Amino acid sequence: MIQLEDFSSIRKKILIDLLIACSVFEKEDKSLLELSLTELEDEIRRYQSQSHPHSDFGSLRITGKKTKKKE
């Protein structure tokens, strides 16, 4: 079973990877690694609210699931 500590470190790594993919490397002279999980989540929300819906970060994602047509 995943412990809370493991979950938060995994979540933190995912958020850092997303921010780096969007060319965000630091916030207010602090490295992303120095930020708390809450600060990283806030930064992701701030970036999402400022990005265009069809940019790399906010673009639609195809999941590969097909829906059945109703007859």
All heavy atoms as a GROMACS GRO file, in nm:
protein
  581
    1MET      N    1   0.084  -0.118   0.000
    1MET     CA    2   0.000   0.000   0.000
    1MET      C    3   0.088   0.125   0.000
    1MET      O    4   0.188   0.130   0.070
    1MET     CB    5  -0.091  -0.001   0.123
    1MET     CG    6  -0.189   0.109   0.126
    1MET     SD    7  -0.305   0.076   0.261
    1MET     CE    8  -0.388   0.228   0.261
    2ILE      N    9   0.053   0.222  -0.080
    2ILE     CA   10   0.132   0.344  -0.090
    2ILE      C   11   0.105   0.432   0.032
    2ILE      O   12  -0.010   0.458   0.067
    2ILE     CB   13   0.098   0.422  -0.218
    2ILE    CG1   14   0.138   0.340  -0.340
    2ILE    CG2   15   0.169   0.556  -0.220
    2ILE    CD1   16   0.107   0.407  -0.472
    3GLN      N   17   0.212   0.474   0.096
    3GLN     CA   18   0.199   0.561   0.212
    3GLN      C   19   0.181   0.705   0.164
    3GLN      O   20   0.214   0.739   0.051
    3GLN     CB   21   0.321   0.550   0.301
    3GLN     CG   22   0.334   0.412   0.363
    3GLN     CD   23   0.458   0.403   0.450
    3GLN    OE1   24   0.545   0.487   0.443
    3GLN    NE2   25   0.463   0.300   0.530
    4LEU      N   26   0.130   0.789   0.255
    4LEU     CA   27   0.105   0.928   0.221
    4LEU      C   28   0.233   0.999   0.178
    4LEU      O   29   0.232   1.079   0.085
    4LEU     CB   30   0.040   1.000   0.340
    4LEU     CG   31  -0.003   1.143   0.318
    4LEU    CD1   32  -0.102   1.151   0.203
    4LEU    CD2   33  -0.065   1.200   0.444
    5GLU      N   34   0.343   0.967   0.245
    5GLU     CA   35   0.472   1.028   0.210
    5GLU      C   36   0.511   0.994   0.067
    5GLU      O   37   0.555   1.079  -0.008
    5GLU     CB   38   0.580   0.975   0.305
    5GLU     CG   39   0.655   1.081   0.378
    5GLU     CD   40   0.750   1.019   0.477
    5GLU    OE1   41   0.842   0.947   0.434
    5GLU    OE2   42   0.731   1.043   0.596
    6ASP      N   43   0.493   0.868   0.029
    6ASP     CA   44   0.526   0.824  -0.106
    6ASP      C   45   0.435   0.892  -0.208
    6ASP      O   46   0.481   0.936  -0.312
    6ASP     CB   47   0.512   0.672  -0.119
    6ASP     CG   48   0.612   0.596  -0.035
    6ASP    OD1   49   0.718   0.654  -0.003
    6ASP    OD2   50   0.584   0.480  -0.001
    7PHE      N   51   0.307   0.899  -0.176
    7PHE     CA   52   0.212   0.963  -0.267
    7PHE      C   53   0.249   1.109  -0.291
    7PHE      O   54   0.249   1.154  -0.404
    7PHE     CB   55   0.069   0.954  -0.211
    7PHE     CG   56  -0.030   1.031  -0.293
    7PHE    CD1   57  -0.076   0.981  -0.414
    7PHE    CD2   58  -0.075   1.155  -0.252
    7PHE    CE1   59  -0.166   1.053  -0.492
    7PHE    CE2   60  -0.165   1.228  -0.328
    7PHE     CZ   61  -0.210   1.176  -0.448
    8SER      N   62   0.280   1.182  -0.184
    8SER     CA   63   0.311   1.324  -0.201
    8SER      C   64   0.440   1.344  -0.279
    8SER      O   65   0.450   1.437  -0.359
    8SER     CB   66   0.316   1.396  -0.066
    8SER     OG   67   0.419   1.345   0.014
    9SER      N   68   0.539   1.256  -0.260
    9SER     CA   69   0.663   1.271  -0.336
    9SER      C   70   0.641   1.237  -0.484
    9SER      O   71   0.698   1.302  -0.572
    9SER     CB   72   0.775   1.187  -0.276
    9SER     OG   73   0.746   1.050  -0.285
   10ILE      N   74   0.557   1.139  -0.511
   10ILE     CA   75   0.525   1.104  -0.650
   10ILE      C   76   0.448   1.218  -0.714
   10ILE      O   77   0.477   1.259  -0.827
   10ILE     CB   78   0.445   0.972  -0.656
   10ILE    CG1   79   0.535   0.855  -0.616
   10ILE    CG2   80   0.386   0.950  -0.795
   10ILE    CD1   81   0.459   0.726  -0.593
   11ARG      N   82   0.349   1.271  -0.643
   11ARG     CA   83   0.268   1.383  -0.694
   11ARG      C   84   0.356   1.504  -0.721
   11ARG      O   85   0.343   1.573  -0.822
   11ARG     CB   86   0.159   1.417  -0.591
   11ARG     CG   87   0.076   1.536  -0.625
   11ARG     CD   88  -0.036   1.503  -0.719
   11ARG     NE   89  -0.122   1.619  -0.735
   11ARG     CZ   90  -0.167   1.658  -0.851
   11ARG    NH1   91  -0.142   1.590  -0.959
   11ARG    NH2   92  -0.242   1.766  -0.860
   12LYS      N   93   0.449   1.532  -0.630
   12LYS     CA   94   0.540   1.645  -0.645
   12LYS      C   95   0.627   1.629  -0.770
   12LYS      O   96   0.644   1.723  -0.847
   12LYS     CB   97   0.627   1.655  -0.519
   12LYS     CG   98   0.699   1.785  -0.503
   12LYS     CD   99   0.766   1.792  -0.367
   12LYS     CE  100   0.847   1.918  -0.357
   12LYS     NZ  101   0.917   1.931  -0.230
   13LYS      N  102   0.677   1.508  -0.793
   13LYS     CA  103   0.759   1.483  -0.912
   13LYS      C  104   0.679   1.504  -1.040
   13LYS      O  105   0.728   1.563  -1.135
   13LYS     CB  106   0.816   1.341  -0.908
   13LYS     CG  107   0.908   1.312  -1.026
   13LYS     CD  108   0.959   1.172  -1.024
   13LYS     CE  109   1.044   1.134  -1.142
   13LYS     NZ  110   1.043   1.214  -1.260
   14ILE      N  111   0.555   1.458  -1.041
   14ILE     CA  112   0.469   1.474  -1.159
   14ILE      C  113   0.446   1.623  -1.187
   14ILE      O  114   0.456   1.668  -1.302
   14ILE     CB  115   0.335   1.400  -1.139
   14ILE    CG1  116   0.358   1.250  -1.142
   14ILE    CG2  117   0.232   1.442  -1.244
   14ILE    CD1  118   0.238   1.168  -1.099
   15LEU      N  119   0.416   1.700  -1.083
   15LEU     CA  120   0.392   1.844  -1.101
   15LEU      C  121   0.518   1.916  -1.149
   15LEU      O  122   0.511   2.003  -1.236
   15LEU     CB  123   0.341   1.906  -0.971
   15LEU     CG  124   0.203   1.858  -0.924
   15LEU    CD1  125   0.169   1.918  -0.789
   15LEU    CD2  126   0.097   1.888  -1.025
   16ILE      N  127   0.632   1.878  -1.094
   16ILE     CA  128   0.759   1.939  -1.138
   16ILE      C  129   0.784   1.907  -1.284
   16ILE      O  130   0.821   1.994  -1.363
   16ILE     CB  131   0.875   1.893  -1.048
   16ILE    CG1  132   0.862   1.957  -0.909
   16ILE    CG2  133   1.010   1.926  -1.111
   16ILE    CD1  134   0.959   1.903  -0.806
   17ASP      N  135   0.760   1.782  -1.324
   17ASP     CA  136   0.778   1.743  -1.464
   17ASP      C  137   0.686   1.822  -1.556
   17ASP      O  138   0.726   1.864  -1.666
   17ASP     CB  139   0.756   1.593  -1.482
   17ASP     CG  140   0.866   1.509  -1.421
   17ASP    OD1  141   0.975   1.563  -1.391
   17ASP    OD2  142   0.844   1.387  -1.402
   18LEU      N  143   0.560   1.843  -1.514
   18LEU     CA  144   0.466   1.921  -1.594
   18LEU      C  145   0.513   2.066  -1.609
   18LEU      O  146   0.508   2.123  -1.718
   18LEU     CB  147   0.328   1.920  -1.530
   18LEU     CG  148   0.244   1.795  -1.549
   18LEU    CD1  149   0.118   1.803  -1.463
   18LEU    CD2  150   0.207   1.778  -1.695
   19LEU      N  151   0.559   2.125  -1.500
   19LEU     CA  152   0.605   2.263  -1.506
   19LEU      C  153   0.730   2.276  -1.592
   19LEU      O  154   0.742   2.371  -1.670
   19LEU     CB  155   0.630   2.316  -1.364
   19LEU     CG  156   0.503   2.344  -1.284
   19LEU    CD1  157   0.536   2.365  -1.137
   19LEU    CD2  158   0.428   2.463  -1.341
   20ILE      N  159   0.821   2.182  -1.581
   20ILE     CA  160   0.942   2.186  -1.664
   20ILE      C  161   0.905   2.172  -1.812
   20ILE      O  162   0.961   2.240  -1.897
   20ILE     CB  163   1.042   2.077  -1.620
   20ILE    CG1  164   1.102   2.116  -1.485
   20ILE    CG2  165   1.152   2.057  -1.724
   20ILE    CD1  166   1.188   2.010  -1.422
   21ALA      N  167   0.807   2.086  -1.842
   21ALA     CA  168   0.761   2.070  -1.981
   21ALA      C  169   0.703   2.201  -2.035
   21ALA      O  170   0.705   2.224  -2.156
   21ALA     CB  171   0.658   1.959  -1.990
   22CYS      N  172   0.655   2.285  -1.945
   22CYS     CA  173   0.599   2.415  -1.986
   22CYS      C  174   0.700   2.527  -1.971
   22CYS      O  175   0.664   2.645  -1.971
   22CYS     CB  176   0.476   2.445  -1.900
   22CYS     SG  177   0.345   2.327  -1.923
   23SER      N  178   0.826   2.492  -1.957
   23SER     CA  179   0.938   2.588  -1.946
   23SER      C  180   0.930   2.674  -1.820
   23SER      O  181   0.972   2.788  -1.820
   23SER     CB  182   0.946   2.677  -2.069
   23SER     OG  183   0.965   2.599  -2.184
   24VAL      N  184   0.875   2.619  -1.713
   24VAL     CA  185   0.876   2.686  -1.583
   24VAL      C  186   0.980   2.612  -1.499
   24VAL      O  187   0.965   2.494  -1.471
   24VAL     CB  188   0.738   2.679  -1.515
   24VAL    CG1  189   0.742   2.742  -1.376
   24VAL    CG2  190   0.633   2.747  -1.600
   25PHE      N  191   1.088   2.684  -1.463
   25PHE     CA  192   1.198   2.619  -1.392
   25PHE      C  193   1.214   2.668  -1.248
   25PHE      O  194   1.280   2.603  -1.168
   25PHE     CB  195   1.329   2.639  -1.468
   25PHE     CG  196   1.322   2.586  -1.608
   25PHE    CD1  197   1.307   2.671  -1.716
   25PHE    CD2  198   1.326   2.450  -1.633
   25PHE    CE1  199   1.299   2.623  -1.846
   25PHE    CE2  200   1.318   2.399  -1.761
   25PHE     CZ  201   1.305   2.486  -1.868
   26GLU      N  202   1.158   2.782  -1.217
   26GLU     CA  203   1.167   2.835  -1.082
   26GLU      C  204   1.053   2.932  -1.057
   26GLU      O  205   0.987   2.978  -1.149
   26GLU     CB  206   1.300   2.903  -1.056
   26GLU     CG  207   1.331   3.018  -1.150
   26GLU     CD  208   1.469   3.077  -1.125
   26GLU    OE1  209   1.560   3.005  -1.083
   26GLU    OE2  210   1.482   3.196  -1.149
   27LYS      N  211   1.030   2.959  -0.929
   27LYS     CA  212   0.927   3.055  -0.891
   27LYS      C  213   0.988   3.146  -0.785
   27LYS      O  214   1.033   3.100  -0.680
   27LYS     CB  215   0.805   2.983  -0.833
   27LYS     CG  216   0.696   3.077  -0.788
   27LYS     CD  217   0.583   3.003  -0.724
   27LYS     CE  218   0.480   3.105  -0.678
   27LYS     NZ  219   0.378   3.044  -0.596
   28GLU      N  220   0.990   3.274  -0.816
   28GLU     CA  221   1.043   3.375  -0.724
   28GLU      C  222   1.181   3.335  -0.672
   28GLU      O  223   1.206   3.330  -0.552
   28GLU     CB  224   0.945   3.396  -0.608
   28GLU     CG  225   0.810   3.446  -0.653
   28GLU     CD  226   0.707   3.447  -0.542
   28GLU    OE1  227   0.741   3.414  -0.428
   28GLU    OE2  228   0.593   3.483  -0.571
   29ASP      N  229   1.270   3.304  -0.761
   29ASP     CA  230   1.409   3.268  -0.731
   29ASP      C  231   1.423   3.141  -0.648
   29ASP      O  232   1.526   3.116  -0.587
   29ASP     CB  233   1.483   3.383  -0.661
   29ASP     CG  234   1.495   3.505  -0.751
   29ASP    OD1  235   1.502   3.486  -0.874
   29ASP    OD2  236   1.497   3.617  -0.699
   30LYS      N  237   1.319   3.058  -0.642
   30LYS     CA  238   1.326   2.929  -0.574
   30LYS      C  239   1.316   2.819  -0.679
   30LYS      O  240   1.232   2.824  -0.768
   30LYS     CB  241   1.212   2.913  -0.473
   30LYS     CG  242   1.228   2.998  -0.348
   30LYS     CD  243   1.107   2.987  -0.258
   30LYS     CE  244   1.107   2.859  -0.178
   30LYS     NZ  245   0.995   2.854  -0.081
   31SER      N  246   1.400   2.721  -0.666
   31SER     CA  247   1.394   2.605  -0.754
   31SER      C  248   1.263   2.532  -0.731
   31SER      O  249   1.206   2.534  -0.621
   31SER     CB  250   1.511   2.512  -0.723
   31SER     OG  251   1.493   2.387  -0.782
   32LEU      N  252   1.213   2.465  -0.834
   32LEU     CA  253   1.089   2.387  -0.818
   32LEU      C  254   1.105   2.280  -0.711
   32LEU      O  255   1.009   2.246  -0.641
   32LEU     CB  256   1.050   2.324  -0.952
   32LEU     CG  257   1.012   2.419  -1.065
   32LEU    CD1  258   0.980   2.340  -1.191
   32LEU    CD2  259   0.893   2.505  -1.025
   33LEU      N  260   1.224   2.228  -0.695
   33LEU     CA  261   1.249   2.125  -0.595
   33LEU      C  262   1.233   2.177  -0.453
   33LEU      O  263   1.206   2.101  -0.360
   33LEU     CB  264   1.389   2.065  -0.613
   33LEU     CG  265   1.412   1.992  -0.745
   33LEU    CD1  266   1.559   1.955  -0.760
   33LEU    CD2  267   1.325   1.869  -0.754
   34GLU      N  268   1.249   2.307  -0.435
   34GLU     CA  269   1.238   2.367  -0.302
   34GLU      C  270   1.094   2.399  -0.264
   34GLU      O  271   1.065   2.425  -0.147
   34GLU     CB  272   1.318   2.498  -0.296
   34GLU     CG  273   1.467   2.480  -0.316
   34GLU     CD  274   1.538   2.613  -0.322
   34GLU    OE1  275   1.533   2.687  -0.222
   34GLU    OE2  276   1.595   2.644  -0.428
   35LEU      N  277   1.003   2.396  -0.360
   35LEU     CA  278   0.864   2.432  -0.334
   35LEU      C  279   0.789   2.317  -0.268
   35LEU      O  280   0.817   2.200  -0.292
   35LEU     CB  281   0.794   2.472  -0.464
   35LEU     CG  282   0.851   2.591  -0.539
   35LEU    CD1  283   0.776   2.612  -0.670
   35LEU    CD2  284   0.847   2.716  -0.455
   36SER      N  285   0.691   2.353  -0.188
   36SER     CA  286   0.605   2.250  -0.126
   36SER      C  287   0.505   2.199  -0.229
   36SER      O  288   0.487   2.259  -0.336
   36SER     CB  289   0.532   2.310  -0.006
   36SER     OG  290   0.436   2.404  -0.050
   37LEU      N  291   0.438   2.092  -0.195
   37LEU     CA  292   0.337   2.036  -0.283
   37LEU      C  293   0.226   2.137  -0.310
   37LEU      O  294   0.182   2.154  -0.424
   37LEU     CB  295   0.279   1.908  -0.222
   37LEU     CG  296   0.173   1.835  -0.303
   37LEU    CD1  297   0.225   1.797  -0.440
   37LEU    CD2  298   0.125   1.713  -0.228
   38THR      N  299   0.184   2.208  -0.208
   38THR     CA  300   0.080   2.310  -0.224
   38THR      C  301   0.125   2.422  -0.316
   38THR      O  302   0.048   2.467  -0.402
   38THR     CB  303   0.042   2.368  -0.086
   38THR    OG1  304   0.002   2.261   0.000
   38THR    CG2  305  -0.072   2.468  -0.098
   39GLU      N  306   0.249   2.466  -0.302
   39GLU     CA  307   0.301   2.572  -0.389
   39GLU      C  308   0.309   2.525  -0.534
   39GLU      O  309   0.279   2.601  -0.626
   39GLU     CB  310   0.439   2.616  -0.342
   39GLU     CG  311   0.438   2.692  -0.210
   39GLU     CD  312   0.576   2.718  -0.156
   39GLU    OE1  313   0.660   2.624  -0.156
   39GLU    OE2  314   0.602   2.832  -0.114
   40LEU      N  315   0.346   2.400  -0.555
   40LEU     CA  316   0.352   2.345  -0.691
   40LEU      C  317   0.212   2.337  -0.752
   40LEU      O  318   0.192   2.370  -0.868
   40LEU     CB  319   0.417   2.208  -0.691
   40LEU     CG  320   0.567   2.206  -0.664
   40LEU    CD1  321   0.614   2.064  -0.638
   40LEU    CD2  322   0.644   2.267  -0.780
   41GLU      N  323   0.115   2.293  -0.673
   41GLU     CA  324  -0.023   2.285  -0.722
   41GLU      C  325  -0.076   2.424  -0.755
   41GLU      O  326  -0.145   2.442  -0.856
   41GLU     CB  327  -0.112   2.217  -0.618
   41GLU     CG  328  -0.083   2.069  -0.606
   41GLU     CD  329  -0.155   2.002  -0.491
   41GLU    OE1  330  -0.192   2.070  -0.393
   41GLU    OE2  331  -0.175   1.880  -0.501
   42ASP      N  332  -0.043   2.523  -0.674
   42ASP     CA  333  -0.084   2.661  -0.702
   42ASP      C  334  -0.021   2.712  -0.831
   42ASP      O  335  -0.087   2.779  -0.911
   42ASP     CB  336  -0.047   2.754  -0.586
   42ASP     CG  337  -0.130   2.729  -0.462
   42ASP    OD1  338  -0.236   2.663  -0.472
   42ASP    OD2  339  -0.089   2.776  -0.354
   43GLU      N  340   0.104   2.678  -0.852
   43GLU     CA  341   0.174   2.721  -0.973
   43GLU      C  342   0.113   2.656  -1.097
   43GLU      O  343   0.096   2.720  -1.201
   43GLU     CB  344   0.323   2.688  -0.962
   43GLU     CG  345   0.409   2.747  -1.069
   43GLU     CD  346   0.413   2.900  -1.069
   43GLU    OE1  347   0.378   2.963  -0.968
   43GLU    OE2  348   0.449   2.956  -1.173
   44ILE      N  349   0.077   2.530  -1.087
   44ILE     CA  350   0.010   2.460  -1.198
   44ILE      C  351  -0.123   2.528  -1.229
   44ILE      O  352  -0.155   2.553  -1.345
   44ILE     CB  353  -0.013   2.311  -1.164
   44ILE    CG1  354   0.118   2.233  -1.168
   44ILE    CG2  355  -0.116   2.247  -1.256
   44ILE    CD1  356   0.170   2.202  -1.306
   45ARG      N  357  -0.202   2.558  -1.126
   45ARG     CA  358  -0.331   2.625  -1.147
   45ARG      C  359  -0.312   2.762  -1.211
   45ARG      O  360  -0.387   2.800  -1.300
   45ARG     CB  361  -0.405   2.639  -1.014
   45ARG     CG  362  -0.476   2.514  -0.973
   45ARG     CD  363  -0.567   2.537  -0.853
   45ARG     NE  364  -0.570   2.416  -0.774
   45ARG     CZ  365  -0.495   2.393  -0.666
   45ARG    NH1  366  -0.415   2.486  -0.620
   45ARG    NH2  367  -0.503   2.280  -0.602
   46ARG      N  368  -0.212   2.836  -1.165
   46ARG     CA  369  -0.184   2.968  -1.221
   46ARG      C  370  -0.147   2.954  -1.369
   46ARG      O  371  -0.196   3.028  -1.454
   46ARG     CB  372  -0.071   3.037  -1.145
   46ARG     CG  373  -0.046   3.182  -1.190
   46ARG     CD  374   0.078   3.240  -1.126
   46ARG     NE  375   0.199   3.174  -1.173
   46ARG     CZ  376   0.256   3.195  -1.293
   46ARG    NH1  377   0.201   3.278  -1.378
   46ARG    NH2  378   0.365   3.131  -1.327
   47TYR      N  379  -0.063   2.857  -1.401
   47TYR     CA  380  -0.021   2.837  -1.539
   47TYR      C  381  -0.140   2.796  -1.626
   47TYR      O  382  -0.158   2.844  -1.737
   47TYR     CB  383   0.090   2.733  -1.548
   47TYR     CG  384   0.148   2.724  -1.686
   47TYR    CD1  385   0.246   2.813  -1.727
   47TYR    CD2  386   0.103   2.631  -1.778
   47TYR    CE1  387   0.297   2.809  -1.856
   47TYR    CE2  388   0.152   2.626  -1.906
   47TYR     CZ  389   0.250   2.715  -1.944
   47TYR     OH  390   0.299   2.711  -2.071
   48GLN      N  391  -0.224   2.706  -1.575
   48GLN     CA  392  -0.341   2.660  -1.650
   48GLN      C  393  -0.437   2.775  -1.679
   48GLN      O  394  -0.494   2.783  -1.786
   48GLN     CB  395  -0.416   2.551  -1.573
   48GLN     CG  396  -0.351   2.417  -1.580
   48GLN     CD  397  -0.427   2.315  -1.498
   48GLN    OE1  398  -0.484   2.347  -1.394
   48GLN    NE2  399  -0.425   2.191  -1.542
   49SER      N  400  -0.455   2.864  -1.582
   49SER     CA  401  -0.548   2.974  -1.601
   49SER      C  402  -0.497   3.076  -1.702
   49SER      O  403  -0.574   3.148  -1.763
   49SER     CB  404  -0.579   3.043  -1.469
   49SER     OG  405  -0.466   3.112  -1.422
   50GLN      N  406  -0.365   3.082  -1.721
   50GLN     CA  407  -0.307   3.178  -1.814
   50GLN      C  408  -0.282   3.121  -1.952
   50GLN      O  409  -0.258   3.196  -2.046
   50GLN     CB  410  -0.175   3.232  -1.758
   50GLN     CG  411  -0.193   3.316  -1.635
   50GLN     CD  412  -0.060   3.364  -1.580
   50GLN    OE1  413   0.046   3.322  -1.624
   50GLN    NE2  414  -0.067   3.451  -1.482
   51SER      N  415  -0.285   2.990  -1.965
   51SER     CA  416  -0.252   2.930  -2.094
   51SER      C  417  -0.374   2.924  -2.185
   51SER      O  418  -0.488   2.916  -2.140
   51SER     CB  419  -0.194   2.790  -2.075
   51SER     OG  420  -0.292   2.703  -2.024
   52HIS      N  421  -0.349   2.928  -2.311
   52HIS     CA  422  -0.453   2.917  -2.412
   52HIS      C  423  -0.505   2.773  -2.411
   52HIS      O  424  -0.428   2.679  -2.393
   52HIS     CB  425  -0.394   2.951  -2.550
   52HIS     CG  426  -0.496   2.959  -2.657
   52HIS    ND1  427  -0.536   2.848  -2.727
   52HIS    CD2  428  -0.569   3.063  -2.705
   52HIS    CE1  429  -0.628   2.885  -2.816
   52HIS    NE2  430  -0.650   3.013  -2.803
   53PRO      N  431  -0.635   2.752  -2.431
   53PRO     CA  432  -0.690   2.616  -2.423
   53PRO      C  433  -0.630   2.518  -2.523
   53PRO      O  434  -0.635   2.399  -2.501
   53PRO     CB  435  -0.839   2.634  -2.449
   53PRO     CG  436  -0.862   2.775  -2.483
   53PRO     CD  437  -0.736   2.852  -2.458
   54HIS      N  438  -0.572   2.567  -2.631
   54HIS     CA  439  -0.514   2.477  -2.730
   54HIS      C  440  -0.362   2.479  -2.728
   54HIS      O  441  -0.298   2.432  -2.820
   54HIS     CB  442  -0.566   2.511  -2.870
   54HIS     CG  443  -0.713   2.497  -2.882
   54HIS    ND1  444  -0.777   2.376  -2.880
   54HIS    CD2  445  -0.812   2.590  -2.889
   54HIS    CE1  446  -0.907   2.395  -2.888
   54HIS    NE2  447  -0.931   2.524  -2.894
   55SER      N  448  -0.304   2.532  -2.621
   55SER     CA  449  -0.159   2.529  -2.608
   55SER      C  450  -0.117   2.389  -2.566
   55SER      O  451  -0.199   2.301  -2.543
   55SER     CB  452  -0.112   2.632  -2.506
   55SER     OG  453  -0.157   2.596  -2.377
   56ASP      N  454   0.013   2.367  -2.551
   56ASP     CA  455   0.064   2.235  -2.516
   56ASP      C  456   0.005   2.184  -2.385
   56ASP      O  457  -0.029   2.069  -2.371
   56ASP     CB  458   0.217   2.239  -2.503
   56ASP     CG  459   0.284   2.262  -2.636
   56ASP    OD1  460   0.221   2.231  -2.739
   56ASP    OD2  461   0.397   2.312  -2.638
   57PHE      N  462  -0.006   2.270  -2.287
   57PHE     CA  463  -0.049   2.228  -2.154
   57PHE      C  464  -0.198   2.205  -2.147
   57PHE      O  465  -0.244   2.111  -2.083
   57PHE     CB  466  -0.007   2.333  -2.050
   57PHE     CG  467  -0.023   2.284  -1.910
   57PHE    CD1  468   0.067   2.193  -1.857
   57PHE    CD2  469  -0.127   2.327  -1.832
   57PHE    CE1  470   0.053   2.147  -1.728
   57PHE    CE2  471  -0.142   2.282  -1.703
   57PHE     CZ  472  -0.052   2.192  -1.650
   58GLY      N  473  -0.275   2.288  -2.212
   58GLY     CA  474  -0.419   2.280  -2.198
   58GLY      C  475  -0.489   2.214  -2.315
   58GLY      O  476  -0.611   2.220  -2.325
   59SER      N  477  -0.415   2.150  -2.403
   59SER     CA  478  -0.477   2.095  -2.522
   59SER      C  479  -0.560   1.971  -2.488
   59SER      O  480  -0.542   1.906  -2.386
   59SER     CB  481  -0.371   2.059  -2.626
   59SER     OG  482  -0.281   1.965  -2.573
   60LEU      N  483  -0.650   1.940  -2.578
   60LEU     CA  484  -0.735   1.823  -2.560
   60LEU      C  485  -0.652   1.696  -2.568
   60LEU      O  486  -0.555   1.689  -2.643
   60LEU     CB  487  -0.843   1.820  -2.668
   60LEU     CG  488  -0.937   1.939  -2.671
   60LEU    CD1  489  -1.025   1.931  -2.795
   60LEU    CD2  490  -1.021   1.942  -2.546
   61ARG      N  491  -0.692   1.599  -2.493
   61ARG     CA  492  -0.618   1.473  -2.493
   61ARG      C  493  -0.711   1.361  -2.539
   61ARG      O  494  -0.821   1.346  -2.488
   61ARG     CB  495  -0.565   1.445  -2.354
   61ARG     CG  496  -0.454   1.539  -2.319
   61ARG     CD  497  -0.414   1.523  -2.174
   61ARG     NE  498  -0.306   1.612  -2.139
   61ARG     CZ  499  -0.319   1.740  -2.108
   61ARG    NH1  500  -0.436   1.795  -2.110
   61ARG    NH2  501  -0.215   1.814  -2.077
   62ILE      N  502  -0.664   1.282  -2.632
   62ILE     CA  503  -0.741   1.168  -2.680
   62ILE      C  504  -0.709   1.049  -2.592
   62ILE      O  505  -0.593   1.016  -2.571
   62ILE     CB  506  -0.707   1.138  -2.827
   62ILE    CG1  507  -0.742   1.259  -2.913
   62ILE    CG2  508  -0.777   1.013  -2.875
   62ILE    CD1  509  -0.698   1.248  -3.056
   63THR      N  510  -0.810   0.986  -2.539
   63THR     CA  511  -0.788   0.875  -2.446
   63THR      C  512  -0.790   0.740  -2.514
   63THR      O  513  -0.749   0.641  -2.455
   63THR     CB  514  -0.894   0.876  -2.335
   63THR    OG1  515  -1.022   0.860  -2.395
   63THR    CG2  516  -0.891   1.006  -2.257
   64GLY      N  517  -0.840   0.733  -2.634
   64GLY     CA  518  -0.844   0.605  -2.705
   64GLY      C  519  -0.969   0.526  -2.675
   64GLY      O  520  -0.989   0.418  -2.728
   65LYS      N  521  -1.054   0.576  -2.587
   65LYS     CA  522  -1.178   0.505  -2.556
   65LYS      C  523  -1.281   0.537  -2.663
   65LYS      O  524  -1.296   0.650  -2.703
   65LYS     CB  525  -1.231   0.547  -2.420
   65LYS     CG  526  -1.141   0.505  -2.307
   65LYS     CD  527  -1.200   0.550  -2.174
   65LYS     CE  528  -1.107   0.513  -2.061
   65LYS     NZ  529  -1.159   0.562  -1.932
   66LYS      N  530  -1.350   0.436  -2.705
   66LYS     CA  531  -1.454   0.455  -2.806
   66LYS      C  532  -1.588   0.441  -2.739
   66LYS      O  533  -1.608   0.355  -2.653
   66LYS     CB  534  -1.440   0.352  -2.918
   66LYS     CG  535  -1.313   0.370  -2.998
   66LYS     CD  536  -1.305   0.271  -3.110
   66LYS     CE  537  -1.177   0.291  -3.188
   66LYS     NZ  538  -1.166   0.196  -3.299
   67THR      N  539  -1.679   0.524  -2.780
   67THR     CA  540  -1.815   0.514  -2.728
   67THR      C  541  -1.901   0.438  -2.827
   67THR      O  542  -1.884   0.448  -2.948
   67THR     CB  543  -1.875   0.653  -2.701
   67THR    OG1  544  -1.874   0.726  -2.822
   67THR    CG2  545  -1.795   0.728  -2.596
   68LYS      N  546  -1.994   0.363  -2.773
   68LYS     CA  547  -2.084   0.287  -2.860
   68LYS      C  548  -2.198   0.378  -2.904
   68LYS      O  549  -2.248   0.458  -2.827
   68LYS     CB  550  -2.141   0.166  -2.785
   68LYS     CG  551  -2.037   0.064  -2.752
   68LYS     CD  552  -2.099  -0.054  -2.683
   68LYS     CE  553  -1.995  -0.158  -2.651
   68LYS     NZ  554  -2.053  -0.274  -2.582
   69LYS      N  555  -2.236   0.363  -3.028
   69LYS     CA  556  -2.349   0.439  -3.079
   69LYS      C  557  -2.478   0.375  -3.031
   69LYS      O  558  -2.492   0.253  -3.031
   69LYS     CB  559  -2.347   0.442  -3.232
   69LYS     CG  560  -2.233   0.517  -3.291
   69LYS     CD  561  -2.243   0.519  -3.442
   69LYS     CE  562  -2.126   0.592  -3.502
   69LYS     NZ  563  -2.134   0.590  -3.648
   70LYS      N  564  -2.570   0.459  -2.991
   70LYS     CA  565  -2.701   0.409  -2.950
   70LYS      C  566  -2.785   0.385  -3.073
   70LYS      O  567  -2.789   0.466  -3.164
   70LYS     CB  568  -2.770   0.509  -2.857
   70LYS     CG  569  -2.701   0.523  -2.725
   70LYS     CD  570  -2.778   0.617  -2.636
   70LYS     CE  571  -2.710   0.631  -2.502
   70LYS     NZ  572  -2.784   0.720  -2.411
   71GLU      N  573  -2.850   0.274  -3.074
   71GLU     CA  574  -2.933   0.241  -3.192
   71GLU      C  575  -3.077   0.258  -3.161
   71GLU      O  576  -3.127   0.250  -3.057
   71GLU     CB  577  -2.905   0.097  -3.234
   71GLU     CG  578  -2.762   0.082  -3.284
   71GLU     CD  579  -2.734  -0.060  -3.325
   71GLU    OE1  580  -2.827  -0.137  -3.358
   71GLU    OE2  581  -2.618  -0.098  -3.324
   0.00000   0.00000   0.00000
